[in-house]
Amino acid sequence: MNVYVRTMRSVSRTKGMRWFMRTVQPTLDMKLKGTRFAPSTFGGIDTPLCYLTTTGRKSGGPRTVPLVYVRADDATVAVVASNYGQDHHPAWSYNLDADPEASLEINGEDPRSVVACRASEAETTALWPRFDAVWPGYETYREISPRDIKMYLLAQDA
């Protein structure tokens, strides 16, 4: 295990860092999107980040969040509703449950329409190692969260 992974595992367990990543980092990633100063790319870290736009289940308005993703296959992207190990699921996951049609932007490409579905237990088990390789904090989130963490597959809308 390299120094980065050991450090991230340690830091991701702290309440302060989880608070920062939950409240400050998404805003900075949205504002600094596409620059070398975005927290997801700062310091040479190349976190695979996508921008998922869901429809608010209460407001009906668009809601965009930056999320770490992995490719499940050539046409499907997987995202995790870890909410940094908190007791409750993130709002965007409730939005996807209410309306699975969303928009996805990766690497500055034009947003594309996707349809979300919950990953099966087998798919989730197969994809966790990929997420852990990208961000070691996911292992911590699974350990500390009192709930089952949702994973979604986002397939391009036909």
C-alpha positions, -999 to 999 in steps of 0.1 A, spaced: 0 0 0 15 33 -10 18 65 11 -11 82 -7 -35 53 -1 -24 50 36 -29 88 41 -63 88 24 -75 59 44 -64 76 76 -77 111 67 -110 98 53 -119 84 87 -118 119 104 -151 138 108 -134 170 98 -122 157 64 -156 140 57 -173 173 65 -150 192 42 -155 166 14 -192 167 18 -198 204 21 -169 223 6 -153 201 -20 -184 197 -43 -189 234 -45 -152 240 -53 -153 212 -79 -183 228 -96 -168 263 -96 -133 252 -107 -145 226 -131 -120 219 -159 -92 237 -142 -61 223 -125 -72 239 -93 -103 217 -89 -100 196 -57 -105 164 -77 -74 171 -98 -53 192 -75 -18 180 -68 -17 156 -97 -46 135 -83 -66 124 -113 -99 114 -98 -124 103 -125 -151 128 -119 -185 132 -136 -213 157 -133 -247 141 -128 -278 162 -132 -309 148 -118 -344 163 -115 -352 174 -79 -380 151 -66 -395 180 -46 -385 211 -66 -387 196 -101 -356 216 -110 -322 204 -122 -297 194 -95 -260 189 -105 -235 171 -84 -199 161 -90 -193 124 -84 -165 99 -86 -173 72 -112 -160 40 -127 -168 24 -160 -189 -7 -155 -185 -14 -192 -180 6 -225 -215 21 -223 -223 22 -186 -209 43 -158 -213 34 -121 -216 59 -92 -219 54 -55 -243 71 -30 -219 68 -1 -225 103 13 -192 99 30 -205 72 54 -233 93 68 -265 78 83 -286 89 53 -284 86 15 -275 117 -5 -303 138 -20 -293 130 -55 -299 93 -49 -335 100 -38 -339 121 -70 -327 91 -91 -350 67 -73 -380 91 -81 -369 98 -117 -341 76 -132 -337 98 -162 -307 121 -158 -279 139 -176 -242 130 -174 -211 150 -183 -176 134 -183 -143 151 -192 -160 183 -205 -179 164 -232 -214 174 -240 -239 161 -215 -256 129 -225 -289 115 -214 -287 84 -192 -311 62 -173 -302 50 -139 -308 17 -122 -297 3 -89 -268 -21 -93 -275 -57 -83 -257 -73 -54 -234 -91 -78 -226 -60 -98 -220 -40 -66 -196 -67 -53 -177 -67 -86 -174 -29 -88 -164 -21 -52 -127 -29 -58 -126 -4 -87 -141 23 -65 -116 14 -37 -87 17 -62 -99 52 -72 -106 65 -37 -96 45 -6 -121 64 15 -149 41 1 -137 13 23 -140 35 53 -175 47 43 -187 11 41 -172 3 75 -187 33 93 -221 36 76 -250 21 94 -269 16 60 -263 -3 28 -246 21 4 -265 24 -29 -247 20 -62 -262 31 -95 -255 21 -131 -260 49 -156 -266 37 -191 -269 59 -221 -305 66 -230 -314 49 -263 
